[in-house]
Amino acid sequence: MSLPILPLFNDPETPQDAMVVQAADTKPKENEEEPEDVPPLVAGLPEIIGQCEAPEDVLRSLVRERDLVYRQQQELEERKAEIALARERLEIEKASLTELYSSIEDMLARVEAAQTEDLDRLIDFYSNMKPADAARIMDDLDIETTIMIFGTMNPRTAAPILAKISPVRARAVSKIIFERSQLPGDQDLVGIKLK
């Protein structure tokens, strides 16, 4: 596919070079008056009243602008360095927090494992006792420990011990064990007496 060749000038009667020559040749001679309808050399530029700035002023202005640009570049480089340093510090802090988090998780896992082992050991102790002796001790234990022991203990072993503790405490333990499986809003622990 070939494109048509377009003329470069819209007005075929007056070529562009002739317009420039005509505009350049419009200066009045010594005895002539200045023509009124002279097109400007470059269209779209506003006419400047007075003379152009002196080259020294332009040069000073350029030097000031270069200095300003240089200072702005230096500030930008400093900011980039500060941001890079802040990112590096943030990465270091993130790494230390991640390490701290993992060490806390390990510690919590060890504590939980130790607590489970201790609870299993207590359950073994009470399971190997006579039900009357275990009931006498559980009557004096705090309710949380009693609930944890009865909640984890084998029901065949827990039943004889529960039968030997005081009826008020046995009712409280039974109610709490039942209610702990409920959602917090559905739990009804009002009016539980422990002794």
C-alpha positions in Angstrom: 0.0 0.0 0.0 1.5 3.4 -1.0 0.6 6.7 0.5 -0.2 9.7 -1.7 2.4 12.5 -1.8 1.0 15.5 -0.1 2.1 19.1 -0.9 4.0 20.7 2.0 2.3 24.1 1.6 -1.3 24.8 1.8 -1.2 27.8 -0.5 0.3 26.8 -3.8 0.4 30.4 -5.0 2.9 31.5 -2.3 5.7 29.2 -1.4 7.0 29.2 2.2 10.4 30.7 1.2 8.8 33.6 -0.5 6.8 34.3 2.7 9.9 34.4 4.8 11.7 36.6 2.3 8.7 38.9 2.2 8.5 39.1 6.0 12.3 39.8 6.2 12.2 42.4 3.5 9.5 44.4 5.2 11.8 46.7 7.1 11.2 50.3 6.1 14.0 52.0 4.3 15.2 55.4 5.5 12.6 57.5 3.7 9.8 55.0 3.6 7.0 54.5 6.1 6.6 51.2 8.0 3.9 49.0 6.3 0.9 48.2 8.6 0.0 44.7 7.6 3.3 42.9 7.9 3.1 39.3 9.0 5.4 38.4 11.9 8.5 36.4 11.2 7.4 33.6 13.5 3.6 33.2 14.0 2.3 32.8 17.6 5.1 34.6 19.4 4.0 37.6 21.5 5.6 40.9 20.6 8.1 42.0 23.2 8.0 45.6 24.1 11.5 46.9 24.7 14.7 45.0 24.3 15.7 41.5 25.1 17.5 40.9 28.4 21.2 41.4 28.3 23.2 38.2 27.7 24.9 38.6 31.1 21.4 38.6 32.8 20.4 35.5 30.9 23.7 33.8 31.8 23.3 34.7 35.5 19.8 33.4 35.4 20.9 30.1 33.8 23.7 29.8 36.5 21.1 30.3 39.3 18.8 27.7 37.8 21.6 25.2 37.4 22.6 25.7 41.0 19.0 25.2 42.0 18.7 22.1 40.0 22.0 20.8 41.4 20.8 21.5 45.0 17.5 19.7 44.3 19.4 16.7 42.9 21.6 16.6 46.0 18.5 16.8 48.3 16.9 14.0 46.2 20.0 11.8 46.5 20.1 12.5 50.3 16.4 11.5 50.6 17.1 8.3 48.6 19.9 7.5 50.9 17.7 8.1 54.0 14.9 5.9 52.5 17.4 3.1 51.8 18.7 3.4 55.4 15.2 3.3 56.8 14.3 0.3 54.7 17.5 -1.5 55.9 16.6 -0.7 59.5 13.1 -1.9 58.9 14.3 -5.2 57.4 16.6 -5.7 60.5 13.7 -5.0 62.9 11.4 -7.3 60.9 14.0 -10.1 61.1 14.5 -9.6 64.9 10.7 -9.5 65.4 10.3 -12.7 63.3 13.0 -14.3 65.4 11.3 -13.1 68.6 7.9 -14.4 67.4 9.3 -17.8 66.6 11.1 -18.0 70.0 7.9 -17.0 71.8 6.0 -19.7 69.8 8.5 -22.3 70.8 8.3 -21.2 74.4 4.5 -21.4 74.4 4.6 -24.8 72.8 7.0 -26.0 75.5 4.8 -24.5 78.3 1.7 -26.1 76.8 3.5 -29.4 76.5 4.7 -29.2 80.1 1.2 -28.2 81.3 -0.3 -31.2 79.4 2.4 -33.5 80.9 1.7 -32.1 84.4 -2.1 -32.6 84.0 -1.5 -36.1 82.7 0.7 -36.8 85.7 -2.0 -35.4 88.1 -4.6 -37.6 86.4 -2.4 -40.6 86.9 -1.9 -39.7 90.5 -5.7 -39.4 91.2 -6.5 -42.5 89.1 -4.1 -44.6 91.2 -5.6 -43.4 94.5 -8.6 -44.8 96.3 -11.7 -42.8 95.2 -12.3 -41.6 98.8 -8.8 -40.3 99.2 -8.8 -38.6 95.8 -12.3 -37.1 96.6 -11.1 -35.7 99.9 -8.1 -33.9 98.2 -10.3 -32.7 95.3 -12.8 -31.1 97.7 -10.0 -28.7 98.8 -8.5 -28.1 95.3 -9.4 -24.9 93.4 -12.3 -25.4 91.0 -10.2 -24.8 87.8 -7.8 -27.6 88.6 -10.7 -29.9 89.6 -12.5 -29.2 86.3 -9.3 -29.8 84.3 -8.7 -33.1 86.0 -12.3 -34.4 85.7 -12.6 -33.0 82.2 -9.5 -35.0 81.0 -9.8 -38.0 83.2 -11.3 -41.3 81.9 -15.0 -41.3 82.9 -14.7 -44.8 84.5 -12.0 -43.5 86.8 -13.6 -40.1 87.4 -17.1 -41.4 88.3 -16.1 -43.1 91.7 -14.1 -40.0 92.7 -17.0 -37.6 91.7 -19.4 -39.8 93.7 -17.2 -39.3 96.9 -16.8 -35.5 96.8 -19.3 -33.3 98.5 -22.7 -33.0 96.7 -22.5 -29.2 96.3 -19.1 -29.4 94.7 -20.1 -32.4 92.5 -23.1 -30.4 91.2 -20.8 -27.4 90.5 -18.2 -29.5 88.7 -20.9 -31.3 86.6 -22.5 -27.9 85.7 -19.2 -26.3 84.7 -18.1 -29.3 82.7 -21.4 -29.2 80.8 -21.4 -25.4 80.3 -17.8 -25.1 79.1 -18.7 -26.8 75.8 -21.3 -24.1 75.2 -20.6 -20.8 73.4 -19.8 -17.9 75.8 -23.2 -16.3 75.3 -25.0 -19.6 75.9 -23.2 -20.5 79.1 -25.3 -20.4 82.3 -23.0 -20.4 85.3 -25.1 -18.1 87.5 -25.9 -19.5 90.9 -23.2 -22.2 91.1 -22.1 -22.8 94.7 -18.8 -24.4 95.4 -19.1 -25.2 99.1 
